[in-house]
Amino acid sequence: MTIADLIEAIEAIAPPAAAESWDRVGLHVGSLKRELDGPVLLTIDLTPSVLREAVGVGAKAIIAYHPPIWNPLARVTDQTATGRVVLGAIEAGIAVYSPHTALDAARGGLTEWLCEGLSHPAGEGEPGVIAGDCRALVPWPARSGEREVKLVTFVPEGDLEKVRAALGTAGAGGIGRYKLCSFAAPGTGTFLPGAGANPAVGEVGKLEQTPEHRLEMVCSRSSLPLAIETLRQFHPYEEPAFDVIPLDAEPERRVGSGRRLMLDQAATVGELAERLKAHLGHCRMHAGTPWDDSKKISTIGVVAGAGESMLDDAAREGCELFVTGEMKHHDVMRAFRLGIGVMLGGHTNTERGYLPIFAARLNERLPKGQFVVSREDRDVLKRI
């Protein structure tokens, strides 16, 4: 088993394509070919104490939820805090990978784990089950590699099957496990051959009307040049007409940034705070509302960590309460002006409790692996 195998397992759970564009997800330190012949340590932050722990347990990889390298490094030395940690991992032969917002966005990922805790009282419900409707605040626009454009052409009826089959061999018409997927509809084509033309149907200088079929097949952008060349080769017309239509990505309801949770049974902010406290390990909560706290609410916006940038998305989705780790005071006040209550559980408190679940999911994919949640990883802010 190699580091590449570990990354394949991580990315099957948290596809990096779903991460925010500004994020630094992926392998930060290490070689894909190196053998994974030791434990994998999971942490929220890669601190010096976590690195010492990893060395002490003989770890060969660290999964650090927050990217340890954020700004580009001009050099890797022991002259900076980041440099010391990165250099220490390199010298110890420890690979470092960060899933960050890819893990937030994933179905069954960190954000949905938060929703699970909010959706039913502590001790009730099944693990991994959300009691309510849960969808992304901003759905991830998943793009199928085989459905990036639609190629449309117009073919005489007698040549329809020949052209369809030829385009299929060029990579058009694939949808999942199905090949040669197409749509054809009859119509009438018109054209006027000019001087020097060599029409397959009709005469030069005479307007021609001929029965044709509109043939549509999806295609990837990488296959498109060959598909067009094949179309020109197998189409009976000297100048075949065709259109290339770009296709929008297909948003996935349960993959993307944040979540809109609609509870099966409405609850007060106080009740929801107690649920989340129990779910996160009885951490300290902060909550406030622009309305009476006895009001029962059913629609909640949920974002792990620092979610203030998604407040407007939560407002657009009709959320009555916004649950995240931390927010600036002025953003809390803006939420109140929008008529939305706020509940804050602490930045890493809203993230750390998912690590054991992540470790178990990775262990299911790599049964021979050893996944250990860091004991040294903790909230950097202490109660005083």
LUMNUPA-345058 format. One line per field, with one value per atom (N, C-alpha, C): x, y, z; residue number from 0. Coordinates in steps of 0.2 Angstrom, whole numbers. Layout:
N
x = [X;...]
y = [Y;...]
z = [Z;...]
resi = [NUM;...]
//
This chain:
384
x = [4;0;4;3;7;3;7;3;-2;-1;-6;-12;-12;-18;-21;-18;-21;-25;-22;-25;-31;-31;-36;-42;-41;-46;-49;-45;-47;-51;-49;-53;-59;-60;-66;-71;-69;-74;-75;-69;-69;-66;-70;-67;-64;-58;-55;-58;-62;-65;-71;-73;-79;-76;-70;-67;-68;-67;-68;-62;-63;-57;-51;-52;-47;-43;-45;-43;-36;-33;-26;-27;-32;-33;-27;-26;-21;-15;-11;-4;0;2;7;14;15;22;22;27;27;28;29;29;24;20;15;17;23;26;28;29;32;27;30;26;22;16;13;13;19;20;20;16;15;8;7;0;-1;-7;-9;-13;-10;-12;-17;-23;-28;-28;-28;-28;-32;-34;-37;-31;-26;-21;-14;-9;-3;2;2;6;12;17;24;22;17;16;13;9;6;11;16;21;25;27;31;27;20;16;17;16;16;23;29;35;35;33;33;29;23;20;22;27;29;25;21;16;20;17;20;16;10;6;2;1;-3;-9;-15;-21;-22;-20;-22;-27;-33;-39;-38;-35;-33;-26;-26;-19;-13;-8;-2;2;1;5;-1;-1;-6;-3;1;5;11;13;18;25;29;35;41;45;50;56;56;61;58;61;59;65;65;70;67;71;69;68;68;68;61;56;49;45;39;35;33;30;28;33;39;45;47;47;49;45;38;34;35;35;36;42;48;54;54;51;51;47;42;38;43;46;50;56;59;65;63;56;54;51;50;48;40;37;30;26;21;17;12;10;5;0;-7;-12;-18;-21;-26;-32;-38;-44;-49;-48;-52;-59;-60;-67;-70;-65;-68;-72;-69;-72;-79;-79;-85;-90;-88;-93;-96;-93;-94;-101;-104;-110;-108;-111;-109;-102;-101;-94;-95;-91;-91;-97;-99;-105;-111;-112;-118;-117;-111;-111;-113;-112;-115;-122;-125;-132;-136;-132;-135;-136;-131;-131;-137;-138;-144;-150;-151;-157;-161;-158;-162;-159;-163;-160;-155;-150;-144;-147;-144;-146;-151;-154;-160;-157;-161;-159;-153;-152;-147;-141;-135;-128;-128;-126;-126;-132;-138;-144;-146;-148;-151;-158;-161;-169;-171;-172;-174;-172;-173;-171;-164;-159;-153;-150;-148;-146;-141;-136;-131;-134;-131;-133;-131;-125;-122;-120;-125;-123;-117;-113;-107;-109;-106;-108;-104;-106;-102;-102;-97;-96;-94;-99;-97;-92;-87;-82;-84;-89;-92;-98;-100;-106;-104;-99;-97;-100;-101;-104;-109;-114;-118;-117;-116;-114;-121;-123;-129;-128;-130;-129;-136;-136;-142;-140;-143;-141;-147;-146;-151;-153;-160;-162;-158;-156;-153;-146;-143;-136;-136;-142;-142;-138;-139;-136;-129;-126;-119;-116;-119;-116;-116;-121;-122;-117;-116;-111;-104;-102;-96;-94;-99;-98;-97;-100;-100;-92;-89;-82;-78;-80;-75;-76;-80;-81;-88;-92;-98;-103;-109;-114;-113;-108;-107;-111;-115;-118;-117;-113;-112;-110;-114;-113;-116;-119;-122;-118;-118;-115;-120;-118;-122;-128;-128;-134;-135;-141;-143;-150;-152;-159;-159;-164;-165;-172;-173;-180;-180;-185;-186;-187;-185;-187;-185;-185;-183;-178;-172;-166;-167;-164;-164;-157;-155;-148;-148;-144;-143;-136;-134;-127;-125;-119;-116;-111;-108;-104;-98;-96;-90;-92;-98;-100;-101;-100;-102;-107;-113;-118;-119;-120;-122;-129;-133;-140;-142;-146;-148;-143;-144;-140;-138;-132;-129;-134;-135;-140;-147;-149;-156;-157;-162;-164;-166;-163;-165;-168;-174;-177;-177;-174;-173;-175;-178;-179;-173;-172;-166;-168;-163;-164;-159;-162;-158;-155;-148;-145;-141;-143;-139;-136;-129;-125;-121;-121;-116;-109;-104;-97;-93;-87;-82;-78;-76;-72;-65;-63;-57;-58;-64;-66;-69;-70;-74;-70;-63;-60;-60;-59;-60;-67;-72;-79;-81;-78;-80;-76;-70;-67;-70;-73;-76;-83;-86;-92;-91;-86;-85;-83;-80;-78;-84;-89;-94;-101;-101;-107;-107;-113;-113;-112;-114;-113;-106;-105;-99;-97;-102;-101;-107;-106;-111;-112;-118;-120;-120;-117;-117;-116;-118;-118;-114;-111;-107;-110;-114;-118;-115;-112;-109;-114;-113;-118;-116;-121;-119;-118;-114;-113;-119;-119;-125;-125;-128;-127;-130;-126;-128;-131;-137;-141;-137;-134;-131;-123;-120;-113;-112;-108;-107;-106;-105;-104;-110;-109;-114;-120;-124;-130;-136;-142;-148;-152;-153;-156;-163;-168;-175;-177;-178;-180;-186;-187;-193;-198;-195;-199;-195;-199;-196;-193;-188;-186;-183;-183;-180;-173;-170;-163;-160;-163;-160;-160;-165;-165;-160;-159;-154;-147;-146;-139;-137;-142;-141;-139;-143;-141;-134;-132;-125;-120;-121;-116;-115;-120;-119;-115;-117;-114;-106;-105;-98;-94;-97;-93;-94;-100;-102;-97;-96;-92;-96;-93;-96;-99;-106;-109;-111;-112;-114;-120;-125;-131;-135;-138;-142;-147;-153;-158;-161;-164;-167;-174;-176;-183;-183;-189;-190;-187;-183;-179;-184;-190;-195;-198;-196;-199;-196;-200;-198;-196;-190;-188;-187;-187;-186;-181;-179;-174;-168;-162;-156;-150;-146;-140;-134;-130;-125;-119;-113;-107;-101;-97;-92;-87;-83;-77;-80;-77;-79;-83;-90;-95;-98;-95;-99;-100;-95;-96;-102;-105;-111;-117;-117;-123;-128;-126;-131;-134;-130;-133;-139;-137;-142;-148;-148;-153;-157;-154;-158;-162;-159;-162;-168;-169;-174;-173;-166;-164;-166;-168;-170;-165;-160;-154;-148;-143;-136;-131;-129;-125;-118;-113;-106;-101;-95;-90;-89;-87;-86;-88;-89;-91;-89;-88;-86;-93;-92;-97;-102;-99;-103;-107;-104;-108;-114;-113;-118;-124;-122;-127;-131;-127;-130;-135;-133;-138;-144;-144;-150;-154;-151;-154;-158;-155;-158;-164;-165;-170;-167;-161;-158;-154;-156;-152;-146;-141;-134;-132;-129;-126;-119;-115;-108;-105;-101;-99;-91;-88;-80;-78;-73;-70;-69;-64;-62;-66;-70;-75;-80;-82;-87;-84;-77;-74;-71;-68;-64;-67;-74;-77;-79;-77;-78;-72;-67;-61;-61;-64;-65;-69;-74;-79;-75;-71;-67;-62;-59;-54;-57;-64;-67;-69;-71;-73;-66;-61;-55;-53;-54;-52;-56;-62;-67;-64;-61;-58;-51;-48;-41;-40;-43;-43;-36;-31;-25;-21;-24;-22;-23;-19;-20;-21;-27;-29;-30;-26;-26;-28;-33;-34;-29;-27;-21;-24;-20;-22;-19;-14;-11;-15;-19;-23;-29;-29;-34;-35;-41;-42;-36;-34;-28;-30;-37;-39;-41;-39;-41;-46;-50;-54;-50;-51;-48;-53]
y = [-6;0;6;11;17;23;29;35;37;34;35;32;26;22;26;29;33;39;42;48;46;40;38;37;34;33;39;44;51;54;54;58;54;48;44;47;49;52;59;63;70;72;72;73;80;81;88;93;90;95;99;96;100;105;105;110;117;122;129;131;136;137;140;144;147;142;136;132;128;125;122;114;111;104;100;94;89;88;85;82;88;90;95;93;87;84;77;75;67;65;58;55;50;50;46;38;37;30;27;31;29;24;19;14;17;15;17;11;11;5;7;12;14;18;20;23;30;32;38;42;48;52;57;58;63;69;75;81;86;91;97;102;103;108;104;105;102;106;106;110;106;109;106;100;101;95;89;91;85;82;86;83;78;80;76;70;70;64;60;62;58;54;58;55;49;51;46;40;40;34;30;33;30;32;37;38;39;37;38;43;45;51;54;61;65;68;67;70;76;82;88;92;92;95;102;107;113;113;116;115;118;115;117;122;122;126;130;137;141;146;150;154;151;152;149;150;144;145;146;151;153;148;145;141;137;131;127;126;130;130;130;130;131;138;143;150;152;148;151;145;146;141;136;139;134;130;133;130;124;125;120;114;115;109;106;109;106;102;105;102;96;97;91;85;86;81;78;82;79;75;78;74;67;67;61;56;58;54;53;59;59;63;59;63;67;73;77;78;77;78;82;87;91;91;89;88;94;98;104;105;110;111;106;101;95;91;90;86;89;96;100;99;99;99;92;86;80;77;73;69;65;65;62;64;71;74;78;82;86;90;93;98;94;88;84;81;80;77;82;89;94;94;93;93;87;82;76;78;81;83;88;92;97;94;89;87;83;80;76;77;76;77;72;73;69;62;57;50;47;51;49;49;45;44;39;37;33;36;34;37;38;44;45;47;47;48;55;59;66;66;69;69;75;75;81;81;86;87;91;89;92;93;99;100;105;106;111;118;123;130;132;130;131;125;121;115;115;110;109;107;111;110;104;98;93;92;91;91;84;81;74;75;71;72;70;66;64;68;73;77;84;86;93;98;95;98;93;96;92;94;88;89;88;93;92;92;88;88;86;87;85;81;75;69;67;65;62;55;53;48;41;40;34;33;39;39;40;40;41;36;30;25;25;26;26;31;37;43;42;40;39;34;28;23;26;30;33;38;42;47;43;37;33;31;29;26;32;38;44;47;44;46;50;51;54;49;52;47;43;44;40;43;40;42;37;37;32;25;20;14;13;18;17;21;17;20;21;25;27;30;34;37;43;44;50;51;57;58;60;58;60;62;67;69;71;70;71;78;81;88;89;95;96;101;99;103;107;113;117;119;119;122;124;129;131;130;125;124;130;133;138;135;140;138;135;129;125;120;120;115;108;103;96;93;95;92;85;81;74;74;79;79;86;86;92;94;101;103;110;112;119;124;129;135;133;128;126;125;128;127;120;117;110;109;105;103;96;93;86;84;78;75;74;76;75;73;71;70;74;77;81;76;75;70;73;72;75;70;71;66;71;69;72;70;74;73;76;74;77;82;87;92;89;84;81;77;74;70;74;80;84;85;86;87;81;75;68;67;69;68;72;79;83;80;78;75;69;65;59;61;66;68;70;74;76;70;65;59;55;54;49;53;59;62;63;61;61;68;74;80;83;87;90;95;98;103;102;97;95;101;102;107;104;107;105;110;109;114;111;115;112;117;114;117;116;121;119;118;113;111;113;116;118;111;113;107;105;99;97;97;102;103;97;95;89;92;90;92;92;86;84;85;89;90;98;101;108;112;118;122;123;122;123;118;119;115;119;118;120;114;114;109;111;107;108;102;104;99;96;89;86;89;91;94;100;106;112;112;116;117;124;126;132;133;139;139;136;137;134;126;123;116;114;118;116;117;122;123;117;114;108;102;102;96;97;103;104;103;105;105;97;93;86;83;85;82;84;90;92;91;88;86;92;95;100;106;108;114;120;126;132;135;137;139;147;150;157;157;160;161;167;170;176;176;179;180;187;189;195;194;189;187;184;182;179;172;170;164;158;159;154;152;155;154;147;143;137;138;135;136;129;129;123;123;129;129;133;129;131;131;136;136;133;129;126;126;129;129;128;123;122;128;128;133;140;144;151;152;153;152;159;164;171;172;170;172;169;164;161;163;168;171;173;176;178;172;167;161;158;158;155;160;166;171;169;168;167;160;155;149;149;155;155;153;152;150;155;152;156;156;152;151;149;153;151;148;142;139;138;141;140;140;140;140;147;152;159;164;170;175;182;187;194;197;201;204;208;211;215;210;205;200;197;196;194;199;205;210;211;209;209;203;198;192;194;198;200;204;209;213;209;204;199;195;196;191;184;183;177;176;171;170;167;167;165;160;155;150;149;150;149;144;139;133;133;138;138;135;138;136;129;126;119;115;117;113;110;114;112;107;106;101;95;96;91;84;84;78;74;76;72;67;69;65;58;55;48;45;49;46;45;50;50;45;44;38;31;31;24;23;29;28;26;29;27;20;18;11;6;8;4;3;8;8;5;5;3;-1;-8;-12;-13;-13;-14;-8;-2;4;5;9;10;18;20;27;29;34;36;44;45;52;55;61;64;66;65;66;74;76;82;88;86;91;94;100;103;111;113;120;125;129;133;138;140;145;141;143;139;144;140;144;146;153;156;159]
z = [0;0;0;-4;-5;-3;-3;-2;-7;-13;-19;-17;-14;-12;-7;-2;3;0;-4;-7;-11;-15;-18;-14;-8;-3;0;1;4;-1;-8;-13;-15;-13;-15;-10;-4;1;0;-1;-2;-9;-14;-21;-21;-23;-22;-27;-32;-37;-34;-28;-25;-20;-19;-14;-17;-12;-15;-19;-24;-28;-25;-19;-16;-11;-11;-6;-8;-3;-5;-3;-6;-4;-8;-6;-9;-5;-9;-5;-5;1;3;3;6;7;5;2;1;-6;-7;-13;-14;-20;-21;-21;-23;-23;-17;-11;-5;-2;1;5;11;12;18;23;26;31;38;39;46;47;53;54;51;50;47;53;54;60;57;60;58;63;60;64;61;65;62;60;64;63;64;59;60;63;70;74;76;79;81;86;90;95;91;86;82;78;76;72;76;82;87;88;89;91;85;79;73;72;74;74;79;85;90;89;85;84;77;74;68;62;62;57;50;45;38;34;37;34;39;38;42;37;39;36;40;38;41;38;42;39;36;40;38;34;28;24;28;29;33;29;22;18;14;16;13;8;10;6;3;-4;-7;-3;-2;1;-3;-2;-6;-5;1;4;9;11;16;21;26;31;38;43;50;53;48;50;51;49;50;53;57;60;55;49;44;41;40;37;42;48;53;53;53;52;46;40;34;33;35;35;40;46;50;47;44;40;35;31;26;29;34;37;40;42;46;40;34;29;30;32;33;28;24;19;23;20;23;17;19;14;18;14;17;13;16;12;13;18;20;17;12;10;6;3;-1;4;10;15;18;18;20;15;9;3;2;4;2;5;2;4;10;16;22;25;23;25;32;33;39;41;36;37;38;35;36;43;45;52;57;56;60;60;54;53;57;57;60;68;71;78;79;74;75;74;70;68;73;78;83;90;95;102;103;108;109;111;109;111;107;102;98;91;87;80;79;73;71;69;70;68;61;58;51;48;52;49;51;46;47;47;53;54;50;44;40;33;30;23;23;20;20;12;11;4;5;0;-1;-1;2;1;-6;-8;-15;-18;-21;-24;-29;-28;-32;-39;-44;-51;-54;-52;-55;-62;-65;-73;-75;-79;-82;-87;-87;-92;-99;-99;-106;-108;-104;-106;-105;-109;-108;-114;-120;-125;-129;-133;-137;-144;-148;-155;-159;-163;-166;-174;-178;-185;-188;-195;-199;-205;-204;-209;-213;-219;-223;-220;-220;-217;-218;-224;-226;-223;-221;-218;-211;-207;-200;-196;-197;-193;-194;-200;-202;-198;-198;-195;-187;-185;-177;-175;-179;-177;-177;-182;-183;-177;-175;-170;-163;-163;-157;-156;-161;-161;-160;-161;-160;-153;-149;-142;-140;-145;-144;-141;-138;-136;-130;-126;-120;-114;-110;-104;-99;-94;-89;-93;-91;-94;-101;-103;-110;-115;-121;-127;-133;-138;-143;-141;-136;-134;-139;-141;-146;-146;-149;-151;-158;-162;-169;-170;-174;-175;-183;-186;-193;-195;-200;-202;-210;-212;-219;-219;-223;-223;-230;-230;-237;-238;-244;-246;-253;-255;-262;-264;-268;-270;-274;-273;-277;-282;-286;-291;-288;-291;-289;-284;-281;-276;-280;-276;-278;-273;-274;-269;-270;-264;-264;-266;-265;-266;-270;-275;-278;-284;-286;-292;-290;-293;-292;-295;-291;-293;-291;-288;-287;-280;-277;-270;-269;-264;-263;-256;-256;-250;-249;-243;-243;-236;-235;-228;-225;-219;-214;-207;-204;-196;-193;-188;-183;-178;-178;-173;-168;-162;-156;-152;-150;-146;-141;-135;-130;-132;-129;-131;-126;-124;-120;-125;-121;-125;-128;-125;-127;-133;-134;-139;-145;-144;-149;-156;-156;-162;-166;-163;-167;-169;-165;-167;-173;-173;-179;-185;-185;-190;-193;-188;-190;-194;-191;-194;-201;-203;-209;-214;-211;-215;-217;-212;-214;-216;-215;-217;-225;-228;-236;-239;-235;-238;-239;-244;-245;-239;-237;-231;-226;-221;-217;-212;-210;-205;-198;-193;-187;-182;-176;-170;-164;-161;-154;-149;-144;-139;-132;-129;-122;-117;-113;-108;-101;-97;-90;-86;-81;-76;-72;-70;-66;-59;-56;-48;-45;-39;-35;-29;-27;-21;-15;-14;-7;-7;-12;-13;-14;-10;-11;-4;-5;1;6;12;17;16;21;20;23;19;22;25;31;35;37;34;36;41;47;52;51;53;53;59;64;70;72;72;73;81;82;89;90;97;98;98;98;98;104;110;116;115;112;111;106;101;96;99;103;106;111;114;119;114;109;104;101;99;96;102;108;113;114;115;116;110;104;98;97;100;99;105;110;116;122;122;127;127;121;121;122;123;125;118;119;113;114;109;108;104;106;101;103;98;98;93;94;89;88;83;82;84;87;89;96;98;104;104;109;109;110;111;112;105;100;93;91;88;85;78;76;69;66;60;56;51;48;43;45;44;47;42;42;38;42;39;43;39;42;39;44;43;48;48;53;54;54;49;49;43;44;38;36;39;38;30;26;19;16;19;16;19;23;26;21;16;11;7;7;4;8;15;20;19;19;19;12;7;0;1;5;5;11;14;19;26;27;34;39;45;51;56;56;60;56;58;55;60;59;63;60;64;61;67;66;71;74;69;72;66;69;64;67;63;66;69;73;77;71;67;62;57;56;52;56;63;67;67;67;67;60;55;48;48;51;51;55;60;64;59;56;51;46;44;39;42;49;52;54;54;55;62;66;72;70;75;75;80;79;84;82;87;86;91;88;92;93;90;90;83;80;74;73;77;76;80;85;88;84;78;73;68;69;64;67;73;76;77;79;81;75;69;63;62;65;63;65;70;71;66;64;58;52;50;44;45;50;51;50;52;52;44;41;34;29;31;28;29;35;37;33;32;28;21;18;11;11;16;17;23;23;29;32;28;31;34;33;36;43;46;53;54;56;56;63;65;72;73;77;78;83;82;86;93;98;105;106;102;103;100;95;92;96;97;101;99;102;101;104;100;102;107;108;113;119;125;131;135;139;143;149;151;157;161]
resi = [0;0;0;1;1;1;2;2;2;3;3;3;4;4;4;5;5;5;6;6;6;7;7;7;8;8;8;9;9;9;10;10;10;11;11;11;12;12;12;13;13;13;14;14;14;15;15;15;16;16;16;17;17;17;18;18;18;19;19;19;20;20;20;21;21;21;22;22;22;23;23;23;24;24;24;25;25;25;26;26;26;27;27;27;28;28;28;29;29;29;30;30;30;31;31;31;32;32;32;33;33;33;34;34;34;35;35;35;36;36;36;37;37;37;38;38;38;39;39;39;40;40;40;41;41;41;42;42;42;43;43;43;44;44;44;45;45;45;46;46;46;47;47;47;48;48;48;49;49;49;50;50;50;51;51;51;52;52;52;53;53;53;54;54;54;55;55;55;56;56;56;57;57;57;58;58;58;59;59;59;60;60;60;61;61;61;62;62;62;63;63;63;64;64;64;65;65;65;66;66;66;67;67;67;68;68;68;69;69;69;70;70;70;71;71;71;72;72;72;73;73;73;74;74;74;75;75;75;76;76;76;77;77;77;78;78;78;79;79;79;80;80;80;81;81;81;82;82;82;83;83;83;84;84;84;85;85;85;86;86;86;87;87;87;88;88;88;89;89;89;90;90;90;91;91;91;92;92;92;93;93;93;94;94;94;95;95;95;96;96;96;97;97;97;98;98;98;99;99;99;100;100;100;101;101;101;102;102;102;103;103;103;104;104;104;105;105;105;106;106;106;107;107;107;108;108;108;109;109;109;110;110;110;111;111;111;112;112;112;113;113;113;114;114;114;115;115;115;116;116;116;117;117;117;118;118;118;119;119;119;120;120;120;121;121;121;122;122;122;123;123;123;124;124;124;125;125;125;126;126;126;127;127;127;128;128;128;129;129;129;130;130;130;131;131;131;132;132;132;133;133;133;134;134;134;135;135;135;136;136;136;137;137;137;138;138;138;139;139;139;140;140;140;141;141;141;142;142;142;143;143;143;144;144;144;145;145;145;146;146;146;147;147;147;148;148;148;149;149;149;150;150;150;151;151;151;152;152;152;153;153;153;154;154;154;155;155;155;156;156;156;157;157;157;158;158;158;159;159;159;160;160;160;161;161;161;162;162;162;163;163;163;164;164;164;165;165;165;166;166;166;167;167;167;168;168;168;169;169;169;170;170;170;171;171;171;172;172;172;173;173;173;174;174;174;175;175;175;176;176;176;177;177;177;178;178;178;179;179;179;180;180;180;181;181;181;182;182;182;183;183;183;184;184;184;185;185;185;186;186;186;187;187;187;188;188;188;189;189;189;190;190;190;191;191;191;192;192;192;193;193;193;194;194;194;195;195;195;196;196;196;197;197;197;198;198;198;199;199;199;200;200;200;201;201;201;202;202;202;203;203;203;204;204;204;205;205;205;206;206;206;207;207;207;208;208;208;209;209;209;210;210;210;211;211;211;212;212;212;213;213;213;214;214;214;215;215;215;216;216;216;217;217;217;218;218;218;219;219;219;220;220;220;221;221;221;222;222;222;223;223;223;224;224;224;225;225;225;226;226;226;227;227;227;228;228;228;229;229;229;230;230;230;231;231;231;232;232;232;233;233;233;234;234;234;235;235;235;236;236;236;237;237;237;238;238;238;239;239;239;240;240;240;241;241;241;242;242;242;243;243;243;244;244;244;245;245;245;246;246;246;247;247;247;248;248;248;249;249;249;250;250;250;251;251;251;252;252;252;253;253;253;254;254;254;255;255;255;256;256;256;257;257;257;258;258;258;259;259;259;260;260;260;261;261;261;262;262;262;263;263;263;264;264;264;265;265;265;266;266;266;267;267;267;268;268;268;269;269;269;270;270;270;271;271;271;272;272;272;273;273;273;274;274;274;275;275;275;276;276;276;277;277;277;278;278;278;279;279;279;280;280;280;281;281;281;282;282;282;283;283;283;284;284;284;285;285;285;286;286;286;287;287;287;288;288;288;289;289;289;290;290;290;291;291;291;292;292;292;293;293;293;294;294;294;295;295;295;296;296;296;297;297;297;298;298;298;299;299;299;300;300;300;301;301;301;302;302;302;303;303;303;304;304;304;305;305;305;306;306;306;307;307;307;308;308;308;309;309;309;310;310;310;311;311;311;312;312;312;313;313;313;314;314;314;315;315;315;316;316;316;317;317;317;318;318;318;319;319;319;320;320;320;321;321;321;322;322;322;323;323;323;324;324;324;325;325;325;326;326;326;327;327;327;328;328;328;329;329;329;330;330;330;331;331;331;332;332;332;333;333;333;334;334;334;335;335;335;336;336;336;337;337;337;338;338;338;339;339;339;340;340;340;341;341;341;342;342;342;343;343;343;344;344;344;345;345;345;346;346;346;347;347;347;348;348;348;349;349;349;350;350;350;351;351;351;352;352;352;353;353;353;354;354;354;355;355;355;356;356;356;357;357;357;358;358;358;359;359;359;360;360;360;361;361;361;362;362;362;363;363;363;364;364;364;365;365;365;366;366;366;367;367;367;368;368;368;369;369;369;370;370;370;371;371;371;372;372;372;373;373;373;374;374;374;375;375;375;376;376;376;377;377;377;378;378;378;379;379;379;380;380;380;381;381;381;382;382;382;383;383;383]
//
